[in-house]
């Protein structure tokens, strides 16, 4: 809800895509800074406590915007929310196997994606309708209430939490040294898992491409109807969310994702997701926009669900830091993408900007698929040659 209302308020107050991009960049920069330490915190401290603190902190920040809605304040709060979101999501994602079991991560991630999509549908459409009818203050008030509700439910939830294997290190200098060692350990871990490294590269480019549609959708909504921008902004994301909901019912039933081909499915989902965003952001005909938004939601759900499931296969002692690397890549990709998108918008139309950024993701996926097939064929050839010599 805050994503819709803050972007609408900033754009309405300034009328500038640069301010709109600045708000999104602030959120992603906050995520970048947090990603450097959120994984370490998730592996060394109680993840449930981290999630509880961040829920209440986000509620407080949202409420702060009701009396202070000026653009500068929105940018500051967006940065802080991005910072706090990283801590919550890294701890939450890393703790999923502990709560539900390592053998149920695909089903669990599909359920989480489904419920998230349902909340996105109601949140996006609700934000558009409530903001249009009652004003942004009521939207922010309800949004803050959802974080408080989340904290209450989380506080009452019980599960067997793993005891951190290492103790938190005290002292600024020692913490900096520890962070460097932790990042190095994650990089070494990823080097031993080349496919995991590839999906993280695709995820990085996916975030880079994602900045184009996050910036483009509010501009598209204004092109459709300047008077009802918030309504169409929420409607587009809402229909996208409906596609995501339906996809989460299908994903756990696919036998292909329980094999090594899960990586290829991940790459294919990424490509079709990009094609979907390119398609509906290139039109202002509402039925066409909504139809392709729906299809895009289906492949977007596959992309995010499979990415989380693949990262959750990492060992528990390092899982938080692996997710933190993923969050870091996502935040870096968004930040770089927003800068690139803003520069491109000054020289070309919004659809052309989307084609360029999402085209990079399609190209990256094709390279990842090609190199993976080549390496697989080479491995089989070496294996056959070895058996022949034997």
N, C-alpha and C positions, 0 to 999 in steps of 0.2 A: 504493500500500500504506500509506503513512504517513497518507493522508487517512482511511482506514478506522480504523487502529489508534489514532491520536491522538484522534479524535473519540470512539471507544468508551472509551478509557482516561479521558478527561476526564469523560465523562458517567457512567461507572461510579463514578468517585471522588467526584463532586459531586452527581450525580442532578439536576442543574439545566440546563434549556435555555439559561439565561443564560450559564453557563460554556461550553456548547457553541457558542453564538453568538459568545462572546468569542474563542474559538480561531479561528473562521472569519474574524471581523472583523480579528483581528491579521494573518492572512495577506493579506487584501485591503488593509489599510492599508499593509503593507510593499510591496505591488504599486503602490499609488498613489504612494508616495514615490519608488520606483524608476523609475516611468514618466516622471517629470519629467526624468530624466537618461539613461535607458537608450537612448533613441533617438539622442540626441546621441553617446553612446559608440559605438553601432553604426555610425554614419555617419562617425565620425572615427578610430576605432581598429580594429585587426584583430579581426574578428568571431569567427574561430576561437579566438583566444586568450581572448576573453571567455567563450565557451562552455566551453572547457576549465577555466578557473578556477572557473566557477560549478558545474560538475559535481562537482569535488573538494570545493568548499565545502559543497554540499548533503549529500554523503556524510558529511562531518565533523559537520555539525549533527545529522543523524539518529543517528549513533553516540553523540553526546553525551547523547541522551535515554535510552539504556539504563541508565546509572548514576543519572540524575537525571530520573525520570518524573513529578515532581509537577506539578500543574496550572499553576502560575505559569511553570515552565520550559517547559512545552509551549506556552504562549501566546507566550513570548519567541521560542522557536525557530520557531514558526509564522510570526511576523512576519518573521523573518530569511529564512526560506525563500520567503515571498511576495516579499520584496525581491529576492532572488537570482533567483528564477524569471523575473521580468520581464526581467532582463538577458539570460538565456539565450534566452527565447522571442522577444524582439525581434531579437536577432542572428541566431538560427536562421531565423526567418521571412523576414527581410530578405535573407538569403544564398541562399535556395532558388533564385531565378532565376539566380544566378551559378553555382551548382553544376550545375543540370540544364537551364538554358536558359529564356528568357522564353516561348518558344512551347510549353513543356511544363508550364506551371505547374498547369493543371487536373488533368492526369494525375498529376503529382507530388504535389499536395496530396491527391488521392484516395488515392494509395498511402500517404502519410504518415498520413492519417486512418484507413486500414484497419489499418496496423501499430499505430497508437496504440490503436485499438479492441481489437485482439487483446491488446495488453499490458494494457489496462484490464480486459478480461475475466479474464485470468489473474491480474492484480494484485488486483482487487477480490475475486474468489472465493478466490484463494489467501490473501489477507490474512484473510478471514473464517475459512477452514478452519484455517490455521496458528495464528492467534491463539486459536481455540477449543481446538485440540489441544495446542499446545506453549507458548502464551503470547506476549505482545506483543514480548518481547525478540528472539525468533527472527525475527519479522516485520520488525522494524526493522533487524536485521542483514542480512537478504536485501535489503531496500529500499536500504540504503546500498551494497550490492554492485552493484546495478543502475546507480547513478550512476557508480561507478568503471568498470564495464564500458563505459558510454556514453563516458566520457572516453578510454578506451583506443582504442575504435573510431574516435572522432573524431580523435584524435591521428594515427592511421595513415592516415586518409582524406586524399586529395590532390585539389585542384581549383584552377582559376585564380581567385585572389582579386583583386577589384578594389582598386586602390590608393586609399586615402581621398583625396578631392579637397581637403580642408582639414586643417590640422594642429591637434592638440589645443592649446588655449589654457591657459597656465599662470597660476596665481594664482586665489584664491577669487573676488575681485571680478570679474575678467575672465570667469571661468567662469559666474558668475551672469548677467552681461550677455549672454554668448554663448547661454545657455539661453533667455533671453527672446527674443532675435532668432530662434533656431531655432524656437521655438513659434509666433512670429508668422509665420514663413515657411511653416510647415505650414498654419496657418489660412488664409493667403492662397491656398495651393495647393488646399485643400479648397473654398474659395469658388468657384474656377474649375471645380470638378467637383461640381455640385449633387447628383447621384445618389450620389456617394461620400460626401457629407455626410449624406445620408439614411440610408445603410446604417450609418454610424457612430452616428447617433441611435438606430436600431433596435437596434444592438449594445449601446449603453448601457442601454436599457430591458430588453434581453434579459438582461444581467448583473444588473440590479435584480430582475427576475423570477426569475432563477436562484438567488438567495439563498434563496428560499422552498423549492425542492426540495432544495437542499443541506442546509438545516436540517431539512426535513420528512422526508427518507428515513430518517435514523437514528431519528427518533421513530416513524415507521411501522414500522420493523423491531422496535422495542421493543413496539409494540402487537400485532404478529403473534406474537412470542414473546420475553418478557423474558429467558428463560434462554439463548436463542440469537440475541441481537441482532446480534452481529458476523457470524454466518453469513448471516442474511437481509439484512443491510446490504450485504454483499459480493455476495450472490446477485442482488439487485435491480439493482445497478450492472453486474454481470456480464452479465445478460440484456440490459440496455440496450446494453452494448458489442457483443453479438452482432448486434443490429439495426444498429448503426453499421458493423460489418464488412461486412455484406451490402450496405448502401447504397453503400459506396465502390466496389463492383464495377459498380454501375449508373450512378453519377453521371457518369463520364467519357464514357459512351456516349450521353448525352442531347444531341441536336443543339441543343436550345433554349438550353442554357447557353453556346453559342458565338455567341450573338446578343445584341442589346441586351435581350432578355427575361430575361437572367440575373438582373437586379435583381428582377423580379417573382417569379421562382422562389425567390430568397432570402427575400422577404417571406412567401411562401406556406409555405415550410419553417419559418419562425419561428412562424407561427400554428399549424400542425399540431403542432409540437414542444410549444408551450404547452398545447394541448388534450390532448396525451398525458400530460404531467405532471399536469394537473388530474385526468384520469381515474384514473390508477393511485394517486395520493395520496389519492383519495377513497374507497378501498376497503381492507379488510384481508383480503379473500379472495385467497389466494396465487395461484391460477391467473389471476385477473383482473388482479392487480398485475403479474405477470410478462408477461402478454400485452400489456398497454398499455406496459409498460417497453420491450419489444421494439420496438413500433411507434414509440415516442418516440425510440429510438435511431436509427432510420432517418432521421427528419426532423432530428434534432440533428446528424447527420453532414453532411446537406446544408447546414444553416445554417452550421456552422463551416468546412466546405470552401469553400463559395462566398464567405464573408466573406474568408478568407485569399486566395483567388484574385483577388478584386476589388481588395484592397489591394496585391497584388503587381504590379498593372499600373502602379503609380506609378513614376516615374523612379528609377533606382538612387541618385542623389545625395541623394534625400530619403526613400527607402523606409524606412530605419530609423526616422526620426522619424514617418513616417505610421503605422508599426506601433506605435510608442511611444504615439501618441495613442490608438490602438485599445486598447492595454493599460491606459492611464490611464482611459479610459472604462469598460473592463471592471472595473477595480479600484474605481473610484468607484461604479459601479452596484452591485457586490457589497456594498461598505461601507454605502452608504445602504440597500440592500435588507435587510441583516442587522439594522440598527437598526429598520427598519420592521417586519420580520417578528417580531422579538422583542417589540416593543410590541403588535403585533396578537395574538400568542399569549397575551398576558396578559388579553385581552378576548374571545377567540373560539377556536374549535377550529383545529387544524392545517389540515384541508382548506379551511376558509373563508379562512384566511390565504393559502393557495396560489391559490385562485380569484381573490382580489383582486390579488395581485402579477402572476400570469400573465395576468390579464385586461387589465392595463395594456399588456402586450406585444402582445396581439391587437388592442387598440384602436389602438395606435401603428402597427402594420402596415397596418391598414385605412385609416388616415389617409394613410400613405405611398403606398399603392397608389392611393387616390382622387386625391391631389394630382398624382401622376405621370401618371395617365391624363388628368387635366384639362390639365396643362401640355403633354402630347403632342398632344392634340386642338387646343389653342390654337395650338401651333407649326405644325401642319398647316394650320389655317385661315389663318394669316398667310402661309404659303408659297403656298397656292392663290390667295389674294387678290393676292399680289404677281405671280404668273404671269398672272392675269387682267388686271391693269393693264398688264403688259408686252405 
